[in-house]
Amino acid sequence: MNSPGENIRNFVITAHIDHGKSTLADRFLELTGTIEKRKMKEQYLDSNPLERERGITIKMTPVCMNYELKATSYKLNLIDTPGHIDFSYEVSRALAAVEGAVLLVDASQGVQAQTLANFELAKNQGLKIIPAINKIDLPQADVKKTKEEFKNLFGFNEEEIVLISAKSGENVGLLLEEIIKRIPPPSAPDIAGEESGFQALIFDYEYSLHQGAIAYIRVFKGEVKKGDELFLINAERKFKAEDVGIFSPELKPKDKLGPGEIGYIITKIKDLEGIRVGETITSQINPQEPLSGYKEPKPMIFASLYPGEEGNYEEFKKALHKMRLIDNSFYFEPEQSAILGKGFKAGFLGTLHYEIILERLGREFGQEVIAALPSVLFEIINRKGEVLKISSPSLFPDNYEISKTKEPFLEIEIIAPKERLGGILQLIQSFYGEVGEVGNLTAERLKLAATLPLREFIGGFFDKLKSLTQGFASLNYKIAGYKEADLTRMNILINEEVVSAFSRVIPTEKSFQLAKETVEKLADLLPKQVFAYKVQAVAGGKILSSRTISASRKDVTGYLYGGDRTRKMKLWQKQKEGKKRLAGFGKVNIPREVFLKMARA
C-alpha cells in the first residue's frame, strides 16, 4: 500500500528574469489539461495587470495539476516564483513548501547572477534540483556553452540536463516525466488522519473582505477538512476552517487536505495581526509542535508617503492597510511633515518593490501618492554615545551632533562580458564601491565581486550597469552589514521653507556637486508662481546652491493706450511690491508629478 503523498510532487520553477519561467508554467498547464485551450492565455499565472504589463512575476502563484504517467495518476503542485532580485523573499518562502526545483536557464544568455542565487537557495533547503536549458530553438541559442556552465558551476552531469523550448512545447512532456521520476514524494507519517494530529506551514496568504485571510498552506502531518477547530501556534489564536481546497489555479474546494498536499484554508480572520507567513497551523484537539518557518522580510529602503490631498488622509491610511494585507513585506508607520502634513514612513524590499507599491496604490486603490526620495537605515552614534537608527533623511542629525555615522553596505556579484571589465570597475568606483575578487565564469564572461553602499546602489547603479554593458550584465546582492561613512544631510528649501520630501543624505565630498544638480533639476520642474521665489540646497549649515524662479508675468497695463508713461510705471511698481509681499507669506504649490520625478531621478 502506498503511503500518503506517494503520488504527490511539490516543486518550483526558479530562473533569472526573462528566462522563460512563466512560459514554461503555461505549457505545464496546457499539457496537464489544467486550463482549457480556449481559456489559455500567455503568462496565465501572472494575473496582476502590472505583472502582465511588465512581463515579470511579482507574487508567487501555486497551482495543482494532475498528470498520468504509465497508468499512474500524479498530483503535481507547482509554485511559480518571481525572478527579480527584489522578490527573492517570495522564492525562499516557496522553497520551504516543496521538495524539488526546476532550475531554468536561457540558452541564449547562459547562467546569470540570479541563477546562482536561486541554486544556492534551493541547495541550502535540501531540494532536488533539475537543471533545464530553455529556448533551444532560438537562432542565437548556445546549448553547448550553457551545458558547460551547468557542469562547471553547479557540478551537474550532462545526462541530468533537460533541453526544452517552453514556447514551442518541445520536450516539456519529458521535463514533466523527469519531475515525477527525480523529485521525491513528500515524507509523511505512517498514520494519516485526525489521530496523528494536524500540522501545516503558512507560506503565503491573500485577503478577502468577505472571507478574511485565506492561508496558503503546505500540510506536513495529518489532514484538515471544513469545520475543523484549528490553532495558530505563535499567535495563540483559535479559529475554525470555513473551507479548504486546492489551487486550480482558482480556489477549488475539497473535502479535505492530507499529508504532503499544498492548498488553502479560509480562516475568516480579518485583523492584520491575526495571521503571519511562516506560522504553523495545528489542531485544537491534538496540537503539534511548531514547524521551522522563515524570517519575516526586512525592508531595505524607506520612503515617506503622503496623500495627494491633505483631506484624504483616512482613505489613504485605509489603502495602505489593504496594501499590507496583500503584500506582507510592505511596512509603514505614521509620520508628520511640516510642509506635507500627515503621512507615513514606509519600508520596501528594493527600488522595484517601491515602484510596484506606488503603482498599485494608484491603480487598485485610486490613491494619489506624494513619495519622498528613497533612503536607507543609517546608524548614528551621537556626541552622547547614543546609537540612533535613522531611516528618514529629514531626521538625520546635523554634523556637529554626530560622533560617527554608519551605513548599510551590499555584497554584489556581477556577471558580465569580459570586454566590459574596465567600464564596470570605473562604475563601481564612481558609486563608492570596493572591488573584490574577479574571476572567469566562462571563456567570454567574468564574475566580479564587490561591496557597495546601499544608499548609492538605489541611486541607479543597476540601470547604469545595464546601459554600460548593453543589457548583457546580471547582478545579485545581499546586505553585508554596516561601515563607517562621511555623510551629511542636504535639505532643499523652497521659498525659504524646508521640503522634507526632497531631503537626502549624501557623501560630504560630493555635497557641492549634488546640491547644484538637485537645484537645477528642481528649477526645471517647479512651476512659476505669481511671485518670485528661491530654490536652495543647504548642507553643513551652508547654502551650496541657489536658483531664483521668476514670477509669472501679467500685463497690468494692457488696458492703457498711449498717454503718459508715468501711469504705467506706477502700476508696474505696485505690481512689484505686491509680488514681494506675496513672496513673504505665499506658499509654493508643488505638483505631485514633481515629487514623483525627483524620487525616480
Helices and strands as residue ranges (DSSP letters): E 8-15, H 21-31, G 37-39, H 49-54, E 61-69, E 72-80, G 85-87, H 88-95, E 100-106, H 113-124, E 128-134, H 143-154, G 158-160, E 162-163, H 172-182, G 194-196, E 199-208, E 212-221, E 224-225, E 229-232, E 237-240, E 243-247, E 251-253, E 256-257, E 262-266, G 272-274, E 280-283, E 301-307, G 310-312, H 313-326, E 331-337, E 341-348, H 351-365, E 369-371, E 378-382, E 387-390, G 393-395, G 399-401, E 402-417, G 418-420, H 421-430, E 434-440, E 445-453, H 454-457, H 461-468, E 474-484, E 487-494, E 497-498, G 500-502, E 504-507, G 508-510, H 511-525, E 533-539, E 542-549, H 565-585, H 592-599
